Amino acid sequence: MAKSVLIADDTVFFRVALREILTSGGYEVVGEAANGAEAVEEAERLKPDIVILDVVMPVKNGIEAAKEIKSLKLPSTIVMCTSLGYEAIVEEAIRSGASAYIIKPLNAEKVLSILAGIPGLS
């Protein structure tokens, strides 16, 4: 059975590109969100296996959304994604409950490899 994924990013282009990568890799994209607040609502409603959150989003950033999703005790694995490859951001994302981190621009092979390497998702 395909793992379900929620994509949260304020850029439509990124969501479309990531959706294509994920579906070609056998994942099922069950929802999308354009900001962190929507991501939390959709994660609670859909209970996806994976939530991919952009770090920089309006209303509520990805790190705040990750913390809130984790506090809901959902079974979702959090994966952060951003063009900001700074070590401090990565550390904060991991502290917020993220299991992995994807750096933009997207590379299909790299994205699928990162997801395949998360313990408990295979």
N, CA, C and O atoms as a GROMACS GRO file, in nm:
protein
  488
    1MET      N    1   0.085  -0.119   0.000
    1MET     CA    2   0.000   0.000   0.000
    1MET      C    3   0.088   0.125   0.000
    1MET      O    4   0.185   0.132   0.076
    2ALA      N    5   0.055   0.221  -0.084
    2ALA     CA    6   0.134   0.343  -0.097
    2ALA      C    7   0.124   0.427   0.030
    2ALA      O    8   0.018   0.437   0.090
    3LYS      N    9   0.235   0.487   0.068
    3LYS     CA   10   0.236   0.580   0.182
    3LYS      C   11   0.167   0.709   0.140
    3LYS      O   12   0.189   0.759   0.030
    4SER      N   13   0.083   0.762   0.229
    4SER     CA   14   0.011   0.886   0.201
    4SER      C   15   0.096   1.007   0.244
    4SER      O   16   0.165   1.003   0.346
    5VAL      N   17   0.086   1.114   0.163
    5VAL     CA   18   0.168   1.232   0.187
    5VAL      C   19   0.085   1.359   0.178
    5VAL      O   20   0.000   1.374   0.090
    6LEU      N   21   0.111   1.450   0.270
    6LEU     CA   22   0.057   1.586   0.266
    6LEU      C   23   0.173   1.678   0.235
    6LEU      O   24   0.277   1.673   0.302
    7ILE      N   25   0.157   1.764   0.134
    7ILE     CA   26   0.260   1.860   0.095
    7ILE      C   27   0.216   1.999   0.139
    7ILE      O   28   0.105   2.042   0.108
    8ALA      N   29   0.303   2.070   0.211
    8ALA     CA   30   0.272   2.207   0.253
    8ALA      C   31   0.384   2.300   0.208
    8ALA      O   32   0.497   2.291   0.255
    9ASP      N   33   0.351   2.389   0.118
    9ASP     CA   34   0.445   2.489   0.067
    9ASP      C   35   0.363   2.603   0.009
    9ASP      O   36   0.258   2.579  -0.051
   10ASP      N   37   0.409   2.725   0.025
   10ASP     CA   38   0.334   2.839  -0.026
   10ASP      C   39   0.354   2.861  -0.176
   10ASP      O   40   0.290   2.949  -0.234
   11THR      N   41   0.440   2.784  -0.240
   11THR     CA   42   0.467   2.798  -0.383
   11THR      C   43   0.400   2.685  -0.460
   11THR      O   44   0.433   2.568  -0.441
   12VAL      N   45   0.306   2.720  -0.547
   12VAL     CA   46   0.234   2.620  -0.626
   12VAL      C   47   0.332   2.538  -0.710
   12VAL      O   48   0.318   2.416  -0.718
   13PHE      N   49   0.429   2.603  -0.772
   13PHE     CA   50   0.527   2.533  -0.855
   13PHE      C   51   0.596   2.422  -0.778
   13PHE      O   52   0.614   2.312  -0.829
   14PHE      N   53   0.636   2.451  -0.654
   14PHE     CA   54   0.703   2.352  -0.572
   14PHE      C   55   0.609   2.236  -0.540
   14PHE      O   56   0.649   2.120  -0.548
   15ARG      N   57   0.485   2.266  -0.504
   15ARG     CA   58   0.390   2.159  -0.471
   15ARG      C   59   0.367   2.067  -0.590
   15ARG      O   60   0.361   1.945  -0.574
   16VAL      N   61   0.354   2.125  -0.708
   16VAL     CA   62   0.333   2.045  -0.830
   16VAL      C   63   0.456   1.958  -0.857
   16VAL      O   64   0.442   1.839  -0.887
   17ALA      N   65   0.574   2.015  -0.848
   17ALA     CA   66   0.698   1.940  -0.874
   17ALA      C   67   0.713   1.826  -0.774
   17ALA      O   68   0.749   1.714  -0.811
   18LEU      N   69   0.687   1.854  -0.648
   18LEU     CA   70   0.701   1.752  -0.545
   18LEU      C   71   0.596   1.643  -0.562
   18LEU      O   72   0.624   1.524  -0.543
   19ARG      N   73   0.475   1.682  -0.597
   19ARG     CA   74   0.368   1.584  -0.623
   19ARG      C   75   0.411   1.487  -0.734
   19ARG      O   76   0.392   1.366  -0.721
   20GLU      N   77   0.469   1.541  -0.841
   20GLU     CA   78   0.513   1.456  -0.952
   20GLU      C   79   0.623   1.360  -0.908
   20GLU      O   80   0.620   1.242  -0.944
   21ILE      N   81   0.718   1.409  -0.831
   21ILE     CA   82   0.826   1.323  -0.781
   21ILE      C   83   0.770   1.212  -0.694
   21ILE      O   84   0.805   1.095  -0.710
   22LEU      N   85   0.682   1.249  -0.602
   22LEU     CA   86   0.628   1.151  -0.508
   22LEU      C   87   0.542   1.046  -0.576
   22LEU      O   88   0.556   0.927  -0.549
   23THR      N   89   0.453   1.088  -0.665
   23THR     CA   90   0.366   0.991  -0.732
   23THR      C   91   0.448   0.899  -0.822
   23THR      O   92   0.417   0.781  -0.833
   24SER      N   93   0.551   0.952  -0.887
   24SER     CA   94   0.637   0.866  -0.970
   24SER      C   95   0.714   0.767  -0.884
   24SER      O   96   0.756   0.662  -0.933
   25GLY      N   97   0.733   0.799  -0.757
   25GLY     CA   98   0.803   0.711  -0.664
   25GLY      C   99   0.712   0.617  -0.588
   25GLY      O  100   0.758   0.543  -0.500
   26GLY      N  101   0.582   0.618  -0.620
   26GLY     CA  102   0.490   0.524  -0.558
   26GLY      C  103   0.418   0.576  -0.434
   26GLY      O  104   0.350   0.499  -0.366
   27TYR      N  105   0.432   0.705  -0.404
   27TYR     CA  106   0.361   0.764  -0.291
   27TYR      C  107   0.226   0.818  -0.337
   27TYR      O  108   0.207   0.846  -0.455
   28GLU      N  109   0.132   0.831  -0.244
   28GLU     CA  110   0.001   0.887  -0.274
   28GLU      C  111  -0.011   1.024  -0.206
   28GLU      O  112  -0.015   1.033  -0.084
   29VAL      N  113  -0.017   1.129  -0.286
   29VAL     CA  114  -0.034   1.263  -0.231
   29VAL      C  115  -0.183   1.282  -0.204
   29VAL      O  116  -0.264   1.289  -0.296
   30VAL      N  117  -0.217   1.291  -0.075
   30VAL     CA  118  -0.357   1.299  -0.034
   30VAL      C  119  -0.404   1.441  -0.007
   30VAL      O  120  -0.524   1.464   0.008
   31GLY      N  121  -0.310   1.537  -0.001
   31GLY     CA  122  -0.351   1.674   0.025
   31GLY      C  123  -0.237   1.771   0.008
   31GLY      O  124  -0.120   1.734   0.004
   32GLU      N  125  -0.275   1.898  -0.002
   32GLU     CA  126  -0.178   2.007  -0.014
   32GLU      C  127  -0.224   2.123   0.073
   32GLU      O  128  -0.343   2.140   0.099
   33ALA      N  129  -0.127   2.201   0.118
   33ALA     CA  130  -0.156   2.319   0.199
   33ALA      C  131  -0.064   2.432   0.153
   33ALA      O  132   0.051   2.407   0.115
   34ALA      N  133  -0.113   2.555   0.158
   34ALA     CA  134  -0.036   2.671   0.113
   34ALA      C  135   0.028   2.747   0.228
   34ALA      O  136   0.104   2.841   0.204
   35ASN      N  137   0.000   2.708   0.352
   35ASN     CA  138   0.064   2.773   0.467
   35ASN      C  139   0.064   2.676   0.585
   35ASN      O  140   0.000   2.570   0.580
   36GLY      N  141   0.134   2.712   0.689
   36GLY     CA  142   0.149   2.623   0.804
   36GLY      C  143   0.020   2.594   0.878
   36GLY      O  144   0.000   2.483   0.927
   37ALA      N  145  -0.068   2.693   0.888
   37ALA     CA  146  -0.195   2.671   0.956
   37ALA      C  147  -0.280   2.569   0.881
   37ALA      O  148  -0.340   2.480   0.942
   38GLU      N  149  -0.285   2.582   0.748
   38GLU     CA  150  -0.358   2.485   0.666
   38GLU      C  151  -0.295   2.346   0.680
   38GLU      O  152  -0.366   2.246   0.683
   39ALA      N  153  -0.163   2.342   0.689
   39ALA     CA  154  -0.092   2.214   0.702
   39ALA      C  155  -0.136   2.141   0.829
   39ALA      O  156  -0.160   2.021   0.826
   40VAL      N  157  -0.146   2.214   0.938
   40VAL     CA  158  -0.188   2.153   1.065
   40VAL      C  159  -0.331   2.100   1.051
   40VAL      O  160  -0.360   1.987   1.092
   41GLU      N  161  -0.420   2.181   0.995
   41GLU     CA  162  -0.560   2.140   0.978
   41GLU      C  163  -0.571   2.016   0.890
   41GLU      O  164  -0.643   1.922   0.923
   42GLU      N  165  -0.498   2.017   0.778
   42GLU     CA  166  -0.504   1.904   0.684
   42GLU      C  167  -0.439   1.779   0.744
   42GLU      O  168  -0.488   1.668   0.722
   43ALA      N  169  -0.331   1.796   0.818
   43ALA     CA  170  -0.267   1.680   0.883
   43ALA      C  171  -0.362   1.616   0.982
   43ALA      O  172  -0.372   1.493   0.989
   44GLU      N  173  -0.432   1.698   1.058
   44GLU     CA  174  -0.527   1.645   1.156
   44GLU      C  175  -0.644   1.575   1.087
   44GLU      O  176  -0.691   1.471   1.134
   45ARG      N  177  -0.689   1.631   0.977
   45ARG     CA  178  -0.803   1.574   0.904
   45ARG      C  179  -0.764   1.446   0.828
   45ARG      O  180  -0.837   1.347   0.831
   46LEU      N  181  -0.649   1.450   0.759
   46LEU     CA  182  -0.610   1.340   0.671
   46LEU      C  183  -0.527   1.230   0.738
   46LEU      O  184  -0.529   1.115   0.696
   47LYS      N  185  -0.456   1.267   0.844
   47LYS     CA  186  -0.366   1.174   0.914
   47LYS      C  187  -0.274   1.099   0.817
   47LYS      O  188  -0.272   0.976   0.815
   48PRO      N  189  -0.198   1.174   0.736
   48PRO     CA  190  -0.111   1.111   0.637
   48PRO      C  191   0.009   1.043   0.704
   48PRO      O  192   0.044   1.073   0.818
   49ASP      N  193   0.069   0.951   0.630
   49ASP     CA  194   0.190   0.885   0.680
   49ASP      C  195   0.306   0.984   0.689
   49ASP      O  196   0.388   0.977   0.780
   50ILE      N  197   0.311   1.077   0.592
   50ILE     CA  198   0.421   1.174   0.583
   50ILE      C  199   0.364   1.314   0.562
   50ILE      O  200   0.271   1.332   0.484
   51VAL      N  201   0.420   1.412   0.632
   51VAL     CA  202   0.387   1.552   0.609
   51VAL      C  203   0.517   1.622   0.570
   51VAL      O  204   0.613   1.624   0.647
   52ILE      N  205   0.520   1.678   0.449
   52ILE     CA  206   0.637   1.753   0.403
   52ILE      C  207   0.606   1.901   0.417
   52ILE      O  208   0.513   1.952   0.354
   53LEU      N  209   0.684   1.969   0.500
   53LEU     CA  210   0.660   2.110   0.534
   53LEU      C  211   0.774   2.198   0.487
   53LEU      O  212   0.890   2.173   0.518
   54ASP      N  213   0.741   2.302   0.411
   54ASP     CA  214   0.839   2.406   0.381
   54ASP      C  215   0.865   2.481   0.512
   54ASP      O  216   0.774   2.500   0.592
   55VAL      N  217   0.987   2.523   0.532
   55VAL     CA  218   1.019   2.598   0.654
   55VAL      C  219   0.958   2.737   0.650
   55VAL      O  220   0.898   2.781   0.748
   56VAL      N  221   0.972   2.807   0.538
   56VAL     CA  222   0.926   2.945   0.528
   56VAL      C  223   0.790   2.948   0.458
   56VAL      O  224   0.780   2.931   0.337
   57MET      N  225   0.685   2.971   0.538
   57MET     CA  226   0.548   2.981   0.486
   57MET      C  227   0.475   3.091   0.562
   57MET      O  228   0.511   3.124   0.675
   58PRO      N  229   0.373   3.148   0.498
   58PRO     CA  230   0.294   3.251   0.569
   58PRO      C  231   0.203   3.190   0.675
   58PRO      O  232   0.186   3.068   0.680
   59VAL      N  233   0.146   3.274   0.756
   59VAL     CA  234   0.051   3.244   0.864
   59VAL      C  235   0.119   3.169   0.978
   59VAL      O  236   0.116   3.214   1.093
   60LYS      N  237   0.181   3.054   0.948
   60LYS     CA  238   0.253   2.975   1.047
   60LYS      C  239   0.367   2.908   0.971
   60LYS      O  240   0.343   2.839   0.872
   61ASN      N  241   0.491   2.926   1.017
   61ASN     CA  242   0.602   2.866   0.943
   61ASN      C  243   0.605   2.714   0.964
   61ASN      O  244   0.533   2.660   1.048
   62GLY      N  245   0.689   2.647   0.888
   62GLY     CA  246   0.695   2.502   0.892
   62GLY      C  247   0.739   2.445   1.025
   62GLY      O  248   0.692   2.339   1.067
   63ILE      N  249   0.829   2.514   1.092
   63ILE     CA  250   0.876   2.464   1.222
   63ILE      C  251   0.764   2.473   1.325
   63ILE      O  252   0.744   2.380   1.403
   64GLU      N  253   0.691   2.584   1.326
   64GLU     CA  254   0.576   2.596   1.417
   64GLU      C  255   0.471   2.489   1.385
   64GLU      O  256   0.414   2.428   1.475
   65ALA      N  257   0.446   2.468   1.254
   65ALA     CA  258   0.348   2.368   1.213
   65ALA      C  259   0.393   2.228   1.256
   65ALA      O  260   0.311   2.148   1.302
   66ALA      N  261   0.521   2.198   1.240
   66ALA     CA  262   0.574   2.067   1.280
   66ALA      C  263   0.552   2.043   1.429
   66ALA      O  264   0.509   1.936   1.470
   67LYS      N  265   0.583   2.144   1.509
   67LYS     CA  266   0.564   2.131   1.654
   67LYS      C  267   0.418   2.106   1.688
   67LYS      O  268   0.386   2.022   1.772
   68GLU      N  269   0.328   2.177   1.620
   68GLU     CA  270   0.185   2.161   1.647
   68GLU      C  271   0.136   2.024   1.602
   68GLU      O  272   0.057   1.960   1.672
   69ILE      N  273   0.181   1.979   1.486
   69ILE     CA  274   0.141   1.846   1.437
   69ILE      C  275   0.190   1.738   1.533
   69ILE      O  276   0.116   1.644   1.564
   70LYS      N  277   0.313   1.751   1.580
   70LYS     CA  278   0.367   1.654   1.676
   70LYS      C  279   0.287   1.656   1.806
   70LYS      O  280   0.264   1.551   1.866
   71SER      N  281   0.243   1.774   1.849
   71SER     CA  282   0.167   1.784   1.975
   71SER      C  283   0.030   1.717   1.964
   71SER      O  284  -0.031   1.682   2.065
   72LEU      N  285  -0.019   1.700   1.840
   72LEU     CA  286  -0.148   1.634   1.818
   72LEU      C  287  -0.137   1.482   1.826
   72LEU      O  288  -0.237   1.411   1.820
   73LYS      N  289  -0.013   1.434   1.840
   73LYS     CA  290   0.012   1.289   1.851
   73LYS      C  291  -0.037   1.213   1.729
   73LYS      O  292  -0.085   1.100   1.740
   74LEU      N  293  -0.024   1.275   1.611
   74LEU     CA  294  -0.061   1.209   1.487
   74LEU      C  295   0.047   1.108   1.449
   74LEU      O  296   0.162   1.124   1.490
   75PRO      N  297   0.013   1.006   1.372
   75PRO     CA  298   0.112   0.906   1.332
   75PRO      C  299   0.204   0.953   1.219
   75PRO      O  300   0.285   0.875   1.170
   76SER      N  301   0.192   1.076   1.180
   76SER     CA  302   0.265   1.129   1.065
   76SER      C  303   0.413   1.150   1.092
   76SER      O  304   0.452   1.195   1.200
   77THR      N  305   0.493   1.116   0.993
   77THR     CA  306   0.636   1.146   0.995
   77THR      C  307   0.654   1.283   0.931
   77THR      O  308   0.601   1.308   0.823
   78ILE      N  309   0.728   1.371   0.997
   78ILE     CA  310   0.749   1.507   0.948
   78ILE      C  311   0.880   1.514   0.871
   78ILE      O  312   0.984   1.466   0.918
   79VAL      N  313   0.874   1.574   0.751
   79VAL     CA  314   0.992   1.600   0.670
   79VAL      C  315   0.992   1.748   0.637
   79VAL      O  316   0.894   1.799   0.581
   80MET      N  317   1.099   1.817   0.669
   80MET     CA  318   1.110   1.960   0.641
   80MET      C  319   1.174   1.979   0.504
   80MET      O  320   1.254   1.897   0.460
   81CYS      N  321   1.138   2.088   0.438
   81CYS     CA  322   1.195   2.118   0.307
   81CYS      C  323   1.213   2.269   0.295
   81CYS      O  324   1.122   2.345   0.327
   82THR      N  325   1.329   2.311   0.248
   82THR     CA  326   1.353   2.453   0.232
   82THR      C  327   1.474   2.478   0.143
   82THR      O  328   1.556   2.389   0.121
   83SER      N  329   1.484   2.598   0.095
   83SER     CA  330   1.603   2.638   0.019
   83SER      C  331   1.709   2.692   0.114
   83SER      O  332   1.821   2.721   0.072
   84LEU      N  333   1.674   2.707   0.239
   84LEU     CA  334   1.769   2.755   0.338
   84LEU      C  335   1.844   2.638   0.398
   84LEU      O  336   1.791   2.566   0.482
   85GLY      N  337   1.967   2.616   0.355
   85GLY     CA  338   2.041   2.501   0.401
   85GLY      C  339   2.130   2.529   0.521
   85GLY      O  340   2.239   2.474   0.531
   86TYR      N  341   2.084   2.613   0.609
   86TYR     CA  342   2.165   2.651   0.724
   86TYR      C  343   2.155   2.547   0.835
   86TYR      O  344   2.047   2.496   0.863
   87GLU      N  345   2.267   2.516   0.896
   87GLU     CA  346   2.273   2.414   1.000
   87GLU      C  347   2.178   2.444   1.116
   87GLU      O  348   2.114   2.352   1.168
   88ALA      N  349   2.167   2.568   1.156
   88ALA     CA  350   2.079   2.604   1.268
   88ALA      C  351   1.933   2.573   1.235
   88ALA      O  352   1.858   2.528   1.322
   89ILE      N  353   1.894   2.596   1.110
   89ILE     CA  354   1.757   2.566   1.068
   89ILE      C  355   1.734   2.414   1.072
   89ILE      O  356   1.629   2.368   1.118
   90VAL      N  357   1.832   2.338   1.024
   90VAL     CA  358   1.821   2.192   1.025
   90VAL      C  359   1.806   2.143   1.169
   90VAL      O  360   1.720   2.059   1.197
   91GLU      N  361   1.888   2.194   1.259
   91GLU     CA  362   1.881   2.152   1.399
   91GLU      C  363   1.746   2.187   1.461
   91GLU      O  364   1.688   2.107   1.534
   92GLU      N  365   1.696   2.307   1.432
   92GLU     CA  366   1.566   2.346   1.486
   92GLU      C  367   1.455   2.257   1.430
   92GLU      O  368   1.361   2.222   1.501
   93ALA      N  369   1.465   2.222   1.302
   93ALA     CA  370   1.365   2.134   1.240
   93ALA      C  371   1.366   1.997   1.307
   93ALA      O  372   1.259   1.941   1.333
   94ILE      N  373   1.482   1.943   1.335
   94ILE     CA  374   1.491   1.813   1.400
   94ILE      C  375   1.434   1.822   1.542
   94ILE      O  376   1.363   1.732   1.586
   95ARG      N  377   1.465   1.930   1.613
   95ARG     CA  378   1.410   1.949   1.748
   95ARG      C  379   1.258   1.962   1.745
   95ARG      O  380   1.190   1.925   1.840
   96SER      N  381   1.205   2.014   1.635
   96SER     CA  382   1.060   2.033   1.625
   96SER      C  383   0.988   1.904   1.591
   96SER      O  384   0.865   1.900   1.588
   97GLY      N  385   1.063   1.798   1.565
   97GLY     CA  386   1.000   1.669   1.540
   97GLY      C  387   1.021   1.613   1.401
   97GLY      O  388   0.967   1.508   1.367
   98ALA      N  389   1.100   1.681   1.318
   98ALA     CA  390   1.125   1.632   1.183
   98ALA      C  391   1.215   1.510   1.185
   98ALA      O  392   1.309   1.502   1.265
   99SER      N  393   1.186   1.415   1.096
   99SER     CA  394   1.267   1.294   1.084
   99SER      C  395   1.370   1.306   0.973
   99SER      O  396   1.468   1.232   0.970
  100ALA      N  397   1.348   1.401   0.882
  100ALA     CA  398   1.440   1.420   0.769
  100ALA      C  399   1.427   1.563   0.717
  100ALA      O  400   1.338   1.638   0.757
  101TYR      N  401   1.518   1.598   0.627
  101TYR     CA  402   1.527   1.733   0.578
  101TYR      C  403   1.565   1.731   0.430
  101TYR      O  404   1.664   1.668   0.393
  102ILE      N  405   1.488   1.799   0.346
  102ILE     CA  406   1.513   1.807   0.202
  102ILE      C  407   1.552   1.951   0.169
  102ILE      O  408   1.485   2.046   0.210
  103ILE      N  409   1.661   1.966   0.094
  103ILE     CA  410   1.707   2.099   0.051
  103ILE      C  411   1.663   2.123  -0.094
  103ILE      O  412   1.685   2.038  -0.180
  104LYS      N  413   1.602   2.239  -0.120
  104LYS     CA  414   1.567   2.280  -0.256
  104LYS      C  415   1.693   2.335  -0.323
  104LYS      O  416   1.781   2.384  -0.253
  105PRO      N  417   1.704   2.328  -0.454
  105PRO     CA  418   1.606   2.278  -0.550
  105PRO      C  419   1.593   2.126  -0.543
  105PRO      O  420   1.685   2.056  -0.502
  106LEU      N  421   1.477   2.080  -0.584
  106LEU     CA  422   1.446   1.937  -0.572
  106LEU      C  423   1.519   1.854  -0.676
  106LEU      O  424   1.534   1.893  -0.792
  107ASN      N  425   1.563   1.739  -0.632
  107ASN     CA  426   1.621   1.637  -0.718
  107ASN      C  427   1.542   1.511  -0.688
  107ASN      O  428   1.544   1.463  -0.574
  108ALA      N  429   1.471   1.457  -0.788
  108ALA     CA  430   1.380   1.344  -0.766
  108ALA      C  431   1.450   1.227  -0.697
  108ALA      O  432   1.398   1.172  -0.600
  109GLU      N  433   1.567   1.189  -0.745
  109GLU     CA  434   1.638   1.076  -0.687
  109GLU      C  435   1.672   1.101  -0.540
  109GLU      O  436   1.659   1.012  -0.455
  110LYS      N  437   1.715   1.224  -0.510
  110LYS     CA  438   1.753   1.260  -0.373
  110LYS      C  439   1.630   1.258  -0.280
  110LYS      O  440   1.636   1.206  -0.169
  111VAL      N  441   1.519   1.316  -0.327
  111VAL     CA  442   1.396   1.321  -0.246
  111VAL      C  443   1.351   1.179  -0.212
  111VAL      O  444   1.322   1.148  -0.096
  112LEU      N  445   1.344   1.092  -0.313
  112LEU     CA  446   1.297   0.955  -0.291
  112LEU      C  447   1.394   0.877  -0.203
  112LEU      O  448   1.352   0.794  -0.123
  113SER      N  449   1.522   0.904  -0.217
  113SER     CA  450   1.623   0.839  -0.135
  113SER      C  451   1.610   0.880   0.012
  113SER      O  452   1.620   0.797   0.102
  114ILE      N  453   1.586   1.009   0.036
  114ILE     CA  454   1.569   1.058   0.172
  114ILE      C  455   1.447   0.993   0.238
  114ILE      O  456   1.455   0.946   0.351
  115LEU      N  457   1.335   0.989   0.165
  115LEU     CA  458   1.215   0.928   0.221
  115LEU      C  459   1.235   0.779   0.246
  115LEU      O  460   1.191   0.726   0.348
  116ALA      N  461   1.301   0.710   0.154
  116ALA     CA  462   1.325   0.566   0.169
  116ALA      C  463   1.415   0.536   0.288
  116ALA      O  464   1.411   0.427   0.344
  117GLY      N  465   1.496   0.634   0.327
  117GLY     CA  466   1.589   0.614   0.438
  117GLY      C  467   1.534   0.643   0.576
  117GLY      O  468   1.605   0.626   0.675
  118ILE      N  469   1.411   0.688   0.584
  118ILE     CA  470   1.351   0.718   0.714
  118ILE      C  471   1.307   0.590   0.781
  118ILE      O  472   1.225   0.516   0.726
  119PRO      N  473   1.360   0.560   0.899
  119PRO     CA  474   1.321   0.438   0.969
  119PRO      C  475   1.170   0.432   0.994
  119PRO      O  476   1.108   0.531   1.032
  120GLY      N  477   1.114   0.315   0.972
  120GLY     CA  478   0.972   0.294   1.000
  120GLY      C  479   0.879   0.330   0.886
  120GLY      O  480   0.758   0.307   0.897
  121LEU      N  481   0.931   0.387   0.776
  121LEU     CA  482   0.844   0.424   0.665
  121LEU      C  483   0.840   0.319   0.555
  121LEU      O  484   0.747   0.318   0.474
  122SER      N  485   0.938   0.233   0.551
  122SER     CA  486   0.943   0.138   0.439
  122SER      C  487   0.846   0.023   0.454
  122SER      O  488   0.840  -0.064   0.367
   0.00000   0.00000   0.00000
